[in-house]
Amino acid sequence: MVLAKSTTPKVAVGQSYIHQASLFSSSLIMDFVHKIPFDRYVHSAAKYADEHVAVVGSVSAAAAVLTGFLLYRRFELNRDGNDYDSSVGGLKLLNNAEHTIGREKFEHTINDYNTMFSGARETTGAITSTESVEERKQKYATMVDHFYNVVTDFYEYGWGQSFHFAPRWKNETFMESIKRAEHYLAARIGLGEGKKALDMGCGVGGPMRNMAIFSGGDITGITINQYQVNIGNKYNENAGLADRCRIVQGDFQHLPWPDNHFDCIYEVEATCHSPDRVQTFGGAFRVLKPGGYFGGYEWIMTDKYDANNPRHVQCKEGIEVGNALPTLVHYTKVVESLQKAGFEVIEFYDANRGVHSPHQIPWYDTLDGKMSLSGFRMTRLGRSCTHALVWLLETLFIAPAGSTKISALLNATAIDLVDGGRDEIFTPSFFFLARKPLK
């Protein structure tokens, strides 16, 4: 007892000294690290790696991870379209200074999002129940905002600034197909010089900028996610389009503009997030001038979808949970909603109706992309490599907690999208064109 009583204080004191010494050493190390010009070293190393790929080889990837471990500070992105196209591009995922939520909130965000899809991928049919769908409809604003807070960086990294698919012809590049779909939509709704358009659910504004350049029109976009507003307007400014392209934060269920304000309106794979399409389309009808056109591309289930086929249901639910969708509907529901909102439906069809034509490249083939710097990131192998990198960065406390869960969510839904496309039970490119009557 005497030994115990006399030894304990000495141990405690010794531990205290060791702890203080450790803190002091850590402080000195961090002070030293702060003084190292990491940004300059990273830039030089990345430039060398990009210019000497054959020499650097696989070592560049390891060097990028090591450099990223040291570069614990958040990245400043230029928003010039090239932020992720470098040897350290992957290190910028969820790790830049523009995010509107703190690093400590990403895990809570993805966890809260997942609660709205309770049972998904565990029990087929779990999130198709009326109760589950209604919960997401009630919480749609939070659900969609959560989703884009955590996936926007991944979308830009792997896909670009236009967050959508497109039908693609042989000998046509991925980006050519994306822009062609956007240009076609601009032409069909009559967007041109002197015309004002609304982009409903505009994301970071990729389609907006491409369509403004193509048509000469003036476009205002609305998105529920403030992070997308911030970076989208930076892109607009850096592209020299700030006078004709702008993004505002808001809910397309409650459009803030007066009646008869826009000459034309469009949406690109966005209103699938809506909890009530009649209300969404009704808002578009109200702010559109008489005689104006509303067009878009919708995510829908096709005639080949069988609700009694467990594999089909599993695929549908996988797409929903991985893309913040209250529920996917048959294309006739979209047409009916347009009509109930007051529109005259001019035309509708699946833009991917030739998906398996020998003259086309399936829209989902991009998810099995080719071996280029950007294309590789879209492949299953590329996504697996990104997932491994994200896991490592999260383990090293460079990427915020929850990053790996986000990456896993997107990897899983990519497989569901491919399966839905192969079976032709799902399409992301259901085109519609509607008109607001003159009277």
WOCOR-V104500 format. One record per residue. N is the residue number from 1. RES is the residue in one small letter. PSI is psi as a letter, one per 20 degrees, with the letter a starting at -180 (none if undefined). Layout:
# WOCOR-V104500
N/RES/PSI + N/RES/PSI
This chain:
# WOCOR-V104500
1/m/h + 2/v/g + 3/l/g + 4/a/g + 5/k/h + 6/s/h + 7/t/h + 8/t/g + 9/p/h + 10/k/g + 11/v/g + 12/a/g + 13/v/g + 14/g/g + 15/q/h + 16/s/g + 17/y/g + 18/i/g + 19/h/g + 20/q/g + 21/a/h + 22/s/g + 23/l/g + 24/f/g + 25/s/g + 26/s/h + 27/s/g + 28/l/g + 29/i/g + 30/m/h + 31/d/g + 32/f/g + 33/v/h + 34/h/h + 35/k/i + 36/i/p + 37/p/m + 38/f/g + 39/d/g + 40/r/g + 41/y/g + 42/v/g + 43/h/g + 44/s/g + 45/a/g + 46/a/g + 47/k/g + 48/y/g + 49/a/g + 50/d/h + 51/e/i + 52/h/l + 53/v/g + 54/a/h + 55/v/g + 56/v/g + 57/g/b + 58/s/i + 59/v/h + 60/s/h + 61/a/g + 62/a/h + 63/a/h + 64/a/g + 65/v/g + 66/l/g + 67/t/g + 68/g/h + 69/f/h + 70/l/h + 71/l/m + 72/y/i + 73/r/q + 74/r/q + 75/f/q + 76/e/o + 77/l/q + 78/n/h + 79/r/l + 80/d/j + 81/g/i + 82/n/j + 83/d/h + 84/y/i + 85/d/m + 86/s/r + 87/s/i + 88/v/j + 89/g/g + 90/g/h + 91/l/i + 92/k/i + 93/l/p + 94/l/k + 95/n/l + 96/n/r + 97/a/i + 98/e/i + 99/h/q + 100/t/i + 101/i/q + 102/g/r + 103/r/h + 104/e/i + 105/k/i + 106/f/g + 107/e/g + 108/h/g + 109/t/g + 110/i/h + 111/n/g + 112/d/h + 113/y/g + 114/n/h + 115/t/h + 116/m/i + 117/f/l + 118/s/p + 119/g/i + 120/a/p + 121/r/i + 122/e/g + 123/t/o + 124/t/p + 125/g/i + 126/a/h + 127/i/j + 128/t/i + 129/s/q + 130/t/g + 131/e/g + 132/s/g + 133/v/g + 134/e/h + 135/e/g + 136/r/h + 137/k/h + 138/q/h + 139/k/k + 140/y/g + 141/a/g + 142/t/g + 143/m/g + 144/v/g + 145/d/g + 146/h/g + 147/f/g + 148/y/i + 149/n/h + 150/v/h + 151/v/i + 152/t/g + 153/d/g + 154/f/g + 155/y/g + 156/e/g + 157/y/g + 158/g/i + 159/w/h + 160/g/a + 161/q/i + 162/s/o + 163/f/m + 164/h/r + 165/f/r + 166/a/q + 167/p/q + 168/r/p + 169/w/q + 170/k/q + 171/n/j + 172/e/p + 173/t/r + 174/f/g + 175/m/h + 176/e/h + 177/s/h + 178/i/g + 179/k/h + 180/r/g + 181/a/h + 182/e/g + 183/h/h + 184/y/g + 185/l/g + 186/a/g + 187/a/g + 188/r/h + 189/i/i + 190/g/k + 191/l/p + 192/g/a + 193/e/p + 194/g/i + 195/k/q + 196/k/p + 197/a/q + 198/l/p + 199/d/o + 200/m/o + 201/g/l + 202/c/i + 203/g/c + 204/v/j + 205/g/j + 206/g/g + 207/p/h + 208/m/g + 209/r/g + 210/n/g + 211/m/h + 212/a/g + 213/i/g + 214/f/g + 215/s/h + 216/g/j + 217/g/r + 218/d/p + 219/i/p + 220/t/p + 221/g/q + 222/i/p + 223/t/q + 224/i/i + 225/n/o + 226/q/h + 227/y/g + 228/q/h + 229/v/g + 230/n/g + 231/i/h + 232/g/g + 233/n/h + 234/k/g + 235/y/g + 236/n/g + 237/e/g + 238/n/h + 239/a/i + 240/g/k + 241/l/j + 242/a/h + 243/d/i + 244/r/i + 245/c/p + 246/r/q + 247/i/p + 248/v/q + 249/q/p + 250/g/r + 251/d/p + 252/f/i + 253/q/i + 254/h/m + 255/l/p + 256/p/j + 257/w/q + 258/p/r + 259/d/q + 260/n/l + 261/h/h + 262/f/q + 263/d/h + 264/c/q + 265/i/q + 266/y/r + 267/e/q + 268/v/n + 269/e/l + 270/a/g + 271/t/i + 272/c/i + 273/h/i + 274/s/p + 275/p/i + 276/d/n + 277/r/h + 278/v/g + 279/q/g + 280/t/g + 281/f/h + 282/g/h + 283/g/g + 284/a/g + 285/f/g + 286/r/g + 287/v/i + 288/l/p + 289/k/q + 290/p/p + 291/g/i + 292/g/r + 293/y/q + 294/f/p + 295/g/r + 296/g/r + 297/y/p + 298/e/q + 299/w/p + 300/i/r + 301/m/q + 302/t/a + 303/d/h + 304/k/i + 305/y/p + 306/d/o + 307/a/i + 308/n/j + 309/n/o + 310/p/h + 311/r/h + 312/h/g + 313/v/g + 314/q/g + 315/c/g + 316/k/g + 317/e/h + 318/g/h + 319/i/h + 320/e/g + 321/v/h + 322/g/j + 323/n/j + 324/a/l + 325/l/p + 326/p/g + 327/t/q + 328/l/q + 329/v/r + 330/h/q + 331/y/h + 332/t/h + 333/k/h + 334/v/g + 335/v/g + 336/e/h + 337/s/h + 338/l/g + 339/q/g + 340/k/h + 341/a/i + 342/g/i + 343/f/q + 344/e/o + 345/v/o + 346/i/g + 347/e/q + 348/f/q + 349/y/r + 350/d/o + 351/a/i + 352/n/k + 353/r/i + 354/g/k + 355/v/h + 356/h/k + 357/s/q + 358/p/i + 359/h/i + 360/q/q + 361/i/p + 362/p/q + 363/w/h + 364/y/i + 365/d/h + 366/t/h + 367/l/i + 368/d/l + 369/g/r + 370/k/r + 371/m/m + 372/s/r + 373/l/g + 374/s/h + 375/g/h + 376/f/h + 377/r/h + 378/m/i + 379/t/r + 380/r/g + 381/l/g + 382/g/g + 383/r/h + 384/s/h + 385/c/g + 386/t/g + 387/h/g + 388/a/g + 389/l/g + 390/v/g + 391/w/g + 392/l/g + 393/l/h + 394/e/h + 395/t/h + 396/l/j + 397/f/k + 398/i/g + 399/a/q + 400/p/q + 401/a/p + 402/g/i + 403/s/g + 404/t/h + 405/k/h + 406/i/g + 407/s/g + 408/a/g + 409/l/g + 410/l/h + 411/n/g + 412/a/g + 413/t/h + 414/a/h + 415/i/g + 416/d/h + 417/l/g + 418/v/g + 419/d/g + 420/g/h + 421/g/g + 422/r/h + 423/d/i + 424/e/k + 425/i/i + 426/f/q + 427/t/q + 428/p/j + 429/s/l + 430/f/o + 431/f/p + 432/f/q + 433/l/p + 434/a/q + 435/r/p + 436/k/p + 437/p/q + 438/l/h + 439/k/none
